[in-house]
Amino acid sequence: MTLAGSYRTLKTLILSVLLLLSLFLLASCGSDQSTTTSTQAEDTPLTRRAQEVFATTRGSDSEFPGNMITAAQLAAILQDPQRSQTISLLDTRPATELETQGAIPGSLWIKMQSIADPESLAKLPRDRTIVCISPTGHTANQVCTTLRWLGYDAILLKYGMGSWTQTTAGKDITAADAQRAIDFPYPVIEAGGVPAGNSVVKATATFTAPPENEYDELQQVAQEYMSDNVLDQEYPFNNISATNLYDRLSDPVLREETWLLDIRSPAAYDSLGHIEGTINIPWRRLGEPENLGQLPENKLIVVIGDNGRDSGQVTGILKMLGYSAVTLRTGMVGWLPTPETQEILDAVAAAHYPVATN
């Protein structure tokens, strides 16, 4: 072979290698979207537990849909000598609120940030339904889901202490969110689907405790999550108001860094409308690998529910799985008027049940 022929052969080989390298880089760039996701969530003790907790969320066929109990329901149970023995009251409000507002008689107080500590968990019964109580229900939802994560049967007082007795938080947060949405509703996309509430939503599995050999890992993750300084955050207590979310979505840069997850039923999502750009994954199915695998690892996930007390339970688990997540405070009720709007206003206005003071 001549020198020129050898040169042409070498040149062809080099060009071929460069072409293959370019195609590989192009394919790699094409698959690297702005959101880092996986098509399937990894099978770990954490993801398995997330799927179990999501799937066992009480449905609309339950006495306590969405793992929530109203003040009227709780008052009736406490007045029944037999049924009152089936529940345990857990109050995690700031200590100052107990001193100024009193507490529901029979409540056990534990600081929210220490609820997943072993010494705190040892005080909680596993043979009763634990009713989690906070100022408005927006932090009790996180306590509730943490306890369910660890195998405790837990529910939360739906609108918090503000629905039990007259409190500032009840009026200035719960009722105020609903009223603002009545006065100044934010836009939604209306799909015109079937009316919400036409179908009965059921839990898809039976609630069980986690395996003993996985409990320590689950408890450690829960302890780290609950011990966070919830006030020293961009969105305190892992909640974002409707106004703050609207402002965030109006900023092109922040909008690109935000991922909207609507966990309501498809019926509610379609018929009541939804925020533009949301992905609808009903929360009982969120833990399934193909659904959990859609969630981005490099964006702020805003979890949107009917009233915020539902979506807050989802936020807690997502944070324990390592995602950056916050809850739309008061859910879609805080975004625009919904069928639950009047229920919230009535609950706060009618708060009149007895409290115990020290």
C-alpha angles and dihedrals in degrees: 000000000000123000090250091051092051090050092051091048092050091046091051091050092050092048091049091052091047091049092052091047091050092050091050092050091046092052091048092051092047092056093047102089125178088263120064106217140147124224090228129029114237116259103245135140088260097052092043091052091047091055091049094049094046093046093051096053107133112257134215088274089064129090087239108037114201090010089288133129125195124228090248092053092048093048091052092050093049090054092054110083093209101041093044087066091061096063138058123203118225118188117192100169120130110282091242090062092054089053095049102033104028124224139262106274112264096023123148113218121215125164109254095230092056098044094109095048112115093241091053094046089051089065094058123087121234093198096062137059108256115219109208116211128195135154096276106355092260094109098029086065089062092047090048095052092045091055092047088049087059095046102264119134100238138167131171137234097255102226097017129230088327089074093048100050136359108282137164092237092053092054101034098043114017099036094031093056091052094045094048090054090052092051099039112016119189120229124271137181110246114208095182095226128157115312115271116257097031093115130050114241115213135187110259097215142024117262114248138166118261119262113277093236090058099041097090093056092047092048093050092052091047092049092052091048097048094044093061116119095253092189095053094068137098087246108030118224088010091282130125121196122230090248093053092047092050090051091047093051090048090061109081093210095048091042090058089053093052130085117193116213116187110195097182123117115279088245092058092040092056104034100039095039131242140231113271114264097022125141114220116218113156107233097236088063098038094096094059108113095241090052099040088048091064093065116104122239095202103048138069107259112213109200114210124196140158097276109355094253089085098044091046089066089056093047091056093056093044090054091050087053090054101258124135103241142158134180126242097240112240088003120232088341086072092049101050138339113291135172088271095055096087091044090059094047092048093048093054094043093049096047103132109130121133124268134196121230130199 
